[in-house]
Amino acid sequence: MVAVRGLRPTGSSAGQRGSQVSTSGLVGGASAVTCAAVDLGASSGRVILGRLGAGELTTTEVARFDNTPIRIGRGTDSDRLHWNVLGLYRDILAGLRTAVASARPRSVGIDSWAVDYGLLDADGDLIGNPIHYRDSRTDGVLETVRETLGAERIYSTTGIQFMPINTLIQLVAARDTPALAAASSLLLIPDLLCYWLTGERGAEVTNASTTQLLDVHRREWAVDLVRAAGIDETLLPPLREPGQHLGVVGGSARAEIGDPELSVVAVGSHDTASAVVAVPSATRRFGYVSCGTWSLVGLELDAPVVSEASRAANFTNELGVDGTTRYLRNVMGLWLLQESVRAWAAAGLPADLPRLLADAARAEPFRSVVDPDDPRFLAPGDMPARIAEVCRETGQPVPETQAQLVRCVLESLALAYRRTLRQACELSGREVDVLHIVGGGSRNELLCRLTADACGIPVVAGPVEATALGNLLVQARAAGGSGVGDLTAMRALVAATQRLREYAPGSAAAGFDAAARRLG
């Protein structure tokens, strides 16, 4: 197996657990530009203003709003889970109105989660609220698609890991529905929102690559595969690259926002694509975990890896900014913890996350571990009960306290990160010196510490707002901002201006080795 090599620390703080290695708020020059990032996550959305230039990268959150799915009942067992995309659009407009009133940004870019889409009819109107990727309509469809089209053919063309949430699987599940029959265009969520702002239809390529409908080698729609799946290829709009100017906000949106000249720019519209832009690494020898509801664990490569071994390991090749490839695998992520906290709160139990994490840090290590990617953990529901069920099935102690369950979740995630990173290195032939954890999960000190121990290399945590920063950096470069050049320059700016913490590996490696053997 390819080695995961140790980092040679630089600077007085390197190698110390939890040490601060940089600060924010450096003073920039007069050539700085102001942009607005709309960053939509699975549970909330934000509008963030950024000022970027030579030595300057500062952000201000001007709006935050909930993103709560809606289950629509029809008096049957086939209720559907939808995104409230109209509510999201309303909140985005309100946030942009606040941004314009306070800073008059030059442009706006939108990023979100992947795979989900809206359908437009012949008049360009939305056909129903988009269906959530966690909806049950795709149950059993994945295996049918693999058998019908051939797993090797799908993977060698698209390079995308097989998951029931993929757009390809969703479309096959919806193939005989009236909505799909009436559709004239399909737009992924960020593209749909940009369409409502500008009237221009398209598909930004980093997000399009997640659909399992794109030829990862040619950076074009895989038309032959799409047709073989029984999907009308005319639904798929023209592709566009990050940094492309899409138009100016118009129509009722212009009046709502109050700026007649606000430009809309395509960014890495898959949130992970934007997050990887903001990984503060000085070299390419890094691994990353974009850590939130999902954890995206992988490497940045120059070309996709579509070997049979890679397919068998279920790794994905998603396109990144500037022609890069994000070679990664999805891990269920902090969803397990979020759903556990939600279940405890609903039952009237303590649900204060800082207290739960502090108690978990003192809990017995390696008492129980689970595979975070067990399909039983995908849907919303009573996560503590599901974890207990898996522990019983595997002959491990069932978590008896909240602290034990939180410890189980975090150690299980650290093990999954280790397994995924090592496989990525082996399959790609890439060695790494450091693992960067970016996104909201970088604030979870216990998870970062456990991950450093599990992987045996330093973990650099931060920035928390990596997705928004990557979104802003691509916009600033498109505007000709000073000091915002290629990916190396962007990452140097992030490293110089954002607060990061480094966690050195400790002495728990043997415990993780034993726990990994327990999982098989």
Rosetta blueprint (number, residue, H / E / L):
1 M L
2 V L
3 A L
4 V L
5 R L
6 G L
7 L L
8 R L
9 P L
10 T L
11 G L
12 S L
13 S L
14 A L
15 G L
16 Q L
17 R L
18 G L
19 S E
20 Q E
21 V E
22 S E
23 T L
24 S L
25 G L
26 L L
27 V L
28 G L
29 G L
30 A L
31 S L
32 A L
33 V E
34 T E
35 C E
36 A E
37 A E
38 V E
39 D E
40 L E
41 G L
42 A L
43 S L
44 S E
45 G E
46 R E
47 V E
48 I E
49 L E
50 G E
51 R E
52 L E
53 G E
54 A L
55 G L
56 E E
57 L E
58 T E
59 T E
60 T E
61 E E
62 V E
63 A E
64 R E
65 F E
66 D E
67 N L
68 T L
69 P L
70 I E
71 R E
72 I E
73 G L
74 R L
75 G L
76 T L
77 D L
78 S L
79 D L
80 R E
81 L E
82 H E
83 W L
84 N L
85 V H
86 L H
87 G H
88 L H
89 Y H
90 R H
91 D H
92 I H
93 L H
94 A H
95 G H
96 L H
97 R H
98 T H
99 A H
100 V H
101 A H
102 S H
103 A H
104 R L
105 P L
106 R L
107 S E
108 V E
109 G E
110 I E
111 D E
112 S E
113 W L
114 A L
115 V L
116 D L
117 Y E
118 G E
119 L E
120 L E
121 D L
122 A L
123 D L
124 G L
125 D L
126 L E
127 I L
128 G L
129 N L
130 P L
131 I E
132 H L
133 Y L
134 R L
135 D L
136 S H
137 R H
138 T H
139 D L
140 G L
141 V H
142 L H
143 E H
144 T H
145 V H
146 R H
147 E H
148 T H
149 L H
150 G L
151 A H
152 E H
153 R H
154 I H
155 Y H
156 S H
157 T H
158 T H
159 G L
160 I L
161 Q L
162 F L
163 M L
164 P L
165 I L
166 N L
167 T H
168 L H
169 I H
170 Q H
171 L H
172 V H
173 A H
174 A L
175 R L
176 D L
177 T L
178 P H
179 A H
180 L H
181 A H
182 A H
183 A L
184 S L
185 S E
186 L E
187 L E
188 L E
189 I H
190 P H
191 D H
192 L H
193 L H
194 C H
195 Y H
196 W H
197 L H
198 T H
199 G L
200 E L
201 R L
202 G L
203 A E
204 E E
205 V H
206 T H
207 N H
208 A H
209 S H
210 T H
211 T H
212 Q L
213 L L
214 L E
215 D E
216 V L
217 H L
218 R L
219 R L
220 E E
221 W E
222 A L
223 V H
224 D H
225 L H
226 V H
227 R H
228 A H
229 A L
230 G L
231 I L
232 D L
233 E H
234 T H
235 L H
236 L L
237 P L
238 P L
239 L E
240 R E
241 E L
242 P L
243 G L
244 Q L
245 H E
246 L E
247 G E
248 V E
249 V L
250 G L
251 G H
252 S H
253 A H
254 R H
255 A H
256 E H
257 I H
258 G L
259 D L
260 P L
261 E L
262 L L
263 S E
264 V E
265 V E
266 A L
267 V L
268 G L
269 S L
270 H E
271 D H
272 T H
273 A H
274 S H
275 A H
276 V H
277 V H
278 A L
279 V L
280 P L
281 S L
282 A L
283 T L
284 R L
285 R L
286 F E
287 G E
288 Y E
289 V E
290 S E
291 C E
292 G L
293 T L
294 W L
295 S E
296 L E
297 V E
298 G E
299 L E
300 E E
301 L E
302 D L
303 A L
304 P L
305 V L
306 V L
307 S L
308 E H
309 A H
310 S H
311 R H
312 A H
313 A L
314 N L
315 F L
316 T E
317 N E
318 E E
319 L E
320 G L
321 V H
322 D H
323 G H
324 T L
325 T E
326 R E
327 Y E
328 L E
329 R E
330 N E
331 V E
332 M L
333 G L
334 L L
335 W H
336 L H
337 L H
338 Q H
339 E H
340 S H
341 V H
342 R H
343 A H
344 W H
345 A H
346 A H
347 A L
348 G L
349 L L
350 P L
351 A L
352 D L
353 L H
354 P H
355 R H
356 L H
357 L H
358 A H
359 D H
360 A H
361 A H
362 R H
363 A L
364 E L
365 P L
366 F L
367 R L
368 S L
369 V L
370 V L
371 D L
372 P L
373 D L
374 D L
375 P H
376 R H
377 F H
378 L L
379 A L
380 P L
381 G L
382 D L
383 M H
384 P H
385 A H
386 R H
387 I H
388 A H
389 E H
390 V H
391 C H
392 R H
393 E H
394 T L
395 G L
396 Q L
397 P L
398 V L
399 P L
400 E L
401 T L
402 Q H
403 A H
404 Q H
405 L H
406 V H
407 R H
408 C H
409 V H
410 L H
411 E H
412 S H
413 L H
414 A H
415 L H
416 A H
417 Y H
418 R H
419 R H
420 T H
421 L H
422 R H
423 Q H
424 A H
425 C H
426 E H
427 L H
428 S H
429 G L
430 R L
431 E L
432 V L
433 D L
434 V E
435 L E
436 H E
437 I E
438 V E
439 G L
440 G H
441 G H
442 S H
443 R H
444 N L
445 E H
446 L H
447 L H
448 C H
449 R H
450 L H
451 T H
452 A H
453 D H
454 A H
455 C H
456 G L
457 I L
458 P L
459 V E
460 V E
461 A E
462 G L
463 P L
464 V L
465 E L
466 A H
467 T H
468 A H
469 L H
470 G H
471 N H
472 L H
473 L H
474 V H
475 Q H
476 A H
477 R H
478 A H
479 A L
480 G L
481 G L
482 S L
483 G L
484 V L
485 G L
486 D L
487 L H
488 T H
489 A H
490 M H
491 R H
492 A H
493 L H
494 V H
495 A H
496 A H
497 T H
498 Q L
499 R L
500 L E
501 R E
502 E E
503 Y E
504 A L
505 P L
506 G L
507 S L
508 A L
509 A H
510 A H
511 G H
512 F H
513 D H
514 A H
515 A H
516 A H
517 R H
518 R H
519 L H
520 G L
